[in-house]
Amino acid sequence: MSDPLAPLPAFFHLIALDAVDSTNEEARRLAASGAPEGTLVWARRQTAGRGRRGRSWQSPPGNLYASILLRPRCAPAAAAQIGFVTAVALGEALRRFLPPGVPLSFKWPNDVLVAGRKISGILLEASGLTGDRLDFLVVGVGANVATSPADVPYAATSLAQSGAGEVKTGDLLAVFAESFASGLARWREEGFAPAREGWLARAQGLGGPVEVRLDRETLSGRFASLDEGGGLALDLPCGERRVVTAGDVFFPDL
């Protein structure tokens, strides 16, 4: 890979590839063969990239595709919090390259938006349990740096389209890695509260109307908060509060 990369925190073990089917898949293969925590797979392009719920992720050169192997030694419910740690770290990294005043927000559960348009997504994939603890967790990150897809369910954008100018994917990865390592260490020391607070500070649609599409029903209500496990707390018109742990979120103003 020709794109240079600044030094990474000592936590990471970098594997840089020109092309791979999926950085998440490569990280899973490496995990199964005993690779250490902090293994970071970075590819110039993916031939079979994917997002949440099996959706394809368009992966041309010029954008960021990376996956981090973790061995968090925690229950699956707690590991889900790492998605919000990742979002906050990715938001901090993207802000470094965006012009002042361009709004950045987090869309539950795993997207980062710029001016209301999706610029990146996060895919967590866990494997196996030893007792009540995960064997490993792969944190996949895709970010639109040079280009964004057109034929997608949500309006998308890129750093270039948002006024950031020319940004090298290696530069974005280096800044993200620094923020992620710091956020992960804080999560391990202090729990979910700091990441939850940081995420809520930029939560898209917080306090307003939201529609949540589940596998078998669609819920409409008010986006009340993020619960202590990372679920979306939804206040329904009937007065009931429902916590959603998986689904697709839509806001009337997007």
C-alpha positions as CSV (number, residue, x, y, z in Angstrom):
1,M,0.0,0.0,0.0
2,S,1.5,3.4,-1.1
3,D,-0.6,5.7,1.2
4,P,1.8,6.6,4.1
5,L,0.7,6.3,7.7
6,A,1.9,8.2,10.7
7,P,3.1,6.2,13.7
8,L,0.2,4.4,15.5
9,P,-0.2,3.9,19.3
10,A,1.7,0.9,20.6
11,F,-1.6,-0.9,21.1
12,F,-1.9,-1.6,17.4
13,H,-0.4,-4.2,15.1
14,L,-0.9,-2.9,11.5
15,I,-1.6,-5.1,8.5
16,A,-1.9,-3.0,5.4
17,L,-3.3,-4.5,2.2
18,D,-4.0,-3.2,-1.3
19,A,-7.2,-5.3,-1.5
20,V,-9.2,-7.8,0.5
21,D,-12.6,-9.3,0.4
22,S,-13.5,-7.6,3.7
23,T,-11.3,-6.1,6.4
24,N,-13.7,-7.6,9.0
25,E,-13.4,-11.0,7.4
26,E,-9.6,-10.8,7.4
27,A,-9.6,-9.7,11.1
28,R,-11.8,-12.7,11.9
29,R,-9.5,-15.0,10.1
30,L,-6.5,-13.6,11.9
31,A,-8.4,-13.8,15.3
32,A,-9.0,-17.5,14.7
33,S,-5.3,-18.1,14.1
34,G,-4.4,-16.4,17.4
35,A,-3.6,-12.8,16.3
36,P,-3.3,-10.5,19.3
37,E,-5.6,-7.8,20.4
38,G,-4.9,-4.5,18.6
39,T,-4.4,-6.2,15.2
40,L,-5.5,-3.5,12.7
41,V,-6.4,-4.5,9.2
42,W,-6.4,-1.6,6.7
43,A,-7.2,-2.0,3.0
44,R,-7.1,0.3,0.0
45,R,-10.3,-1.4,-1.3
46,Q,-12.6,-4.2,-0.5
47,T,-14.1,-6.6,-3.0
48,A,-17.0,-7.8,-0.7
49,G,-17.4,-5.1,1.9
50,R,-20.5,-5.2,4.1
51,G,-22.4,-3.2,6.6
52,R,-25.0,-3.9,9.2
53,R,-27.6,-6.6,8.6
54,G,-25.7,-8.1,5.7
55,R,-25.9,-5.0,3.5
56,S,-23.2,-4.5,1.0
57,W,-20.7,-1.6,1.5
58,Q,-19.4,0.0,-1.7
59,S,-15.6,0.1,-1.3
60,P,-13.7,1.9,-4.1
61,P,-10.2,3.2,-3.5
62,G,-9.9,6.6,-1.8
63,N,-12.1,5.8,1.2
64,L,-11.2,4.3,4.6
65,Y,-11.7,0.6,5.3
66,A,-10.3,-0.8,8.5
67,S,-11.0,-3.3,11.2
68,I,-9.6,-3.7,14.7
69,L,-9.4,-7.0,16.6
70,L,-10.2,-6.8,20.3
71,R,-10.3,-9.4,23.0
72,P,-12.4,-7.4,25.5
73,R,-13.0,-10.2,28.1
74,C,-16.6,-9.1,28.7
75,A,-20.2,-10.2,28.0
76,P,-21.7,-9.5,24.6
77,A,-24.1,-6.9,26.0
78,A,-21.1,-4.9,27.4
79,A,-19.1,-5.3,24.2
80,A,-21.9,-3.5,22.3
81,Q,-20.9,-0.3,24.1
82,I,-17.6,-0.4,22.1
83,G,-19.6,0.7,19.1
84,F,-20.3,4.0,20.8
85,V,-16.7,4.3,21.9
86,T,-15.8,3.9,18.3
87,A,-18.3,6.4,17.0
88,V,-17.1,9.1,19.4
89,A,-13.5,8.4,18.4
90,L,-14.4,8.5,14.7
91,G,-16.3,11.7,15.1
92,E,-13.3,13.3,16.8
93,A,-11.1,12.2,14.0
94,L,-13.4,13.4,11.2
95,R,-13.8,16.8,13.0
96,R,-10.0,17.3,12.6
97,F,-10.4,17.5,8.9
98,L,-13.8,19.2,8.5
99,P,-14.1,23.0,8.1
100,P,-15.2,24.8,11.2
101,G,-18.9,25.0,11.6
102,V,-19.8,21.9,9.6
103,P,-22.2,19.9,11.8
104,L,-21.3,16.4,12.8
105,S,-23.7,14.0,14.6
106,F,-24.2,10.4,15.6
107,K,-27.1,8.4,14.3
108,W,-28.1,5.4,16.3
109,P,-26.8,2.8,16.4
110,N,-23.6,3.0,14.3
111,D,-23.5,5.9,11.8
112,V,-21.7,9.2,11.8
113,L,-23.4,12.0,9.9
114,V,-22.1,15.3,8.5
115,A,-24.7,17.9,7.8
116,G,-27.3,15.2,8.1
117,R,-25.7,12.9,5.5
118,K,-24.0,9.6,6.3
119,I,-20.2,9.8,6.1
120,S,-19.2,6.6,8.0
121,G,-20.5,3.4,9.5
122,I,-19.4,0.9,12.2
123,L,-19.8,-2.9,12.1
124,L,-19.2,-4.9,15.3
125,E,-18.9,-8.7,14.9
126,A,-18.3,-11.0,17.9
127,S,-17.4,-14.6,18.0
128,G,-17.9,-17.3,20.6
129,L,-18.1,-17.4,24.3
130,T,-15.7,-18.7,26.9
131,G,-18.0,-18.9,29.9
132,D,-19.9,-15.6,29.7
133,R,-17.1,-13.8,27.8
134,L,-16.5,-13.2,24.2
135,D,-13.6,-14.9,22.5
136,F,-13.0,-11.8,20.3
137,L,-14.7,-8.8,18.9
138,V,-14.0,-7.2,15.5
139,V,-14.7,-3.5,15.1
140,G,-15.1,-2.5,11.4
141,V,-15.0,1.1,10.3
142,G,-15.8,2.5,6.9
143,A,-15.5,6.2,6.2
144,N,-16.2,8.2,3.0
145,V,-13.0,10.2,2.4
146,A,-12.8,11.0,-1.4
147,T,-16.2,9.7,-2.6
148,S,-19.7,8.7,-1.4
149,P,-22.2,6.2,-2.9
150,A,-25.3,7.5,-4.6
151,D,-27.6,4.5,-4.6
152,V,-28.1,4.0,-0.8
153,P,-31.0,4.2,1.6
154,Y,-29.6,7.2,3.4
155,A,-28.2,10.4,1.8
156,A,-24.4,10.1,1.9
157,T,-21.4,12.5,1.8
158,S,-17.6,12.4,2.0
159,L,-14.9,14.5,3.5
160,A,-14.1,15.9,0.1
161,Q,-17.8,16.8,-0.5
162,S,-18.0,18.4,2.9
163,G,-15.2,20.9,2.2
164,A,-12.3,19.1,3.7
165,G,-10.2,19.2,0.6
166,E,-7.8,16.3,-0.2
167,V,-7.4,14.0,2.8
168,K,-5.2,10.9,2.8
169,T,-6.9,7.8,4.2
170,G,-3.7,7.1,6.2
171,D,-3.9,10.5,7.9
172,L,-7.5,9.9,8.9
173,L,-6.7,6.4,10.1
174,A,-3.8,7.6,12.3
175,V,-6.0,10.3,14.0
176,F,-8.8,7.8,14.5
177,A,-6.4,5.2,15.9
178,E,-5.2,7.7,18.5
179,S,-8.7,8.6,19.6
180,F,-9.9,5.0,19.6
181,A,-7.0,3.8,21.8
182,S,-7.7,6.6,24.3
183,G,-11.4,6.0,24.3
184,L,-11.1,2.2,24.7
185,A,-8.7,2.7,27.6
186,R,-11.1,5.0,29.3
187,W,-14.0,2.6,28.7
188,R,-12.0,-0.1,30.4
189,E,-11.2,2.1,33.4
190,E,-14.4,4.1,33.8
191,G,-17.1,2.1,32.1
192,F,-19.7,3.3,29.5
193,A,-20.6,6.7,31.0
194,P,-17.9,8.9,29.3
195,A,-18.6,7.4,25.8
196,R,-22.4,7.6,26.4
197,E,-22.1,11.3,27.4
198,G,-19.9,12.0,24.3
199,W,-22.3,10.2,22.0
200,L,-25.4,11.9,23.4
201,A,-23.8,15.3,23.0
202,R,-23.9,14.9,19.3
203,A,-26.9,12.5,19.0
204,Q,-29.0,13.1,15.8
205,G,-32.6,13.7,16.6
206,L,-32.4,13.5,20.4
207,G,-35.6,14.6,22.0
208,G,-37.5,14.7,18.7
209,P,-39.7,12.3,16.7
210,V,-38.2,9.1,15.3
211,E,-39.3,6.0,13.5
212,V,-37.6,2.7,14.3
213,R,-38.1,-0.1,11.8
214,L,-37.7,-3.5,13.4
215,D,-37.9,-6.9,11.7
216,R,-41.6,-7.4,12.4
217,E,-42.9,-3.9,13.4
218,T,-42.3,-0.2,13.0
219,L,-42.3,2.0,16.1
220,S,-42.9,5.8,16.1
221,G,-42.2,8.0,19.1
222,R,-39.8,10.4,20.7
223,F,-36.1,9.6,20.9
224,A,-35.7,10.0,24.7
225,S,-32.2,8.9,25.4
226,L,-29.5,6.2,25.2
227,D,-29.9,3.6,27.9
228,E,-27.1,2.3,30.1
229,G,-26.4,-0.5,27.6
230,G,-26.5,1.5,24.5
231,G,-30.2,0.8,23.5
232,L,-32.4,3.5,22.1
233,A,-34.9,4.6,24.7
234,L,-38.1,5.4,22.8
235,D,-41.1,7.1,24.4
236,L,-44.3,5.8,22.6
237,P,-47.5,7.9,22.2
238,C,-49.3,5.6,24.7
239,G,-46.9,6.7,27.4
240,E,-44.8,3.5,27.4
241,R,-41.0,3.7,27.2
242,R,-39.5,1.0,25.0
243,V,-35.8,0.2,24.7
244,V,-34.7,-0.9,21.2
245,T,-31.5,-2.8,20.8
246,A,-31.5,-3.4,17.1
247,G,-33.3,-1.7,14.2
248,D,-33.2,1.0,11.5
249,V,-33.8,4.6,12.6
250,F,-35.4,7.3,10.4
251,F,-35.9,11.0,11.3
252,P,-38.6,13.1,9.6
253,D,-36.0,15.9,8.9
254,L,-33.5,13.6,7.1
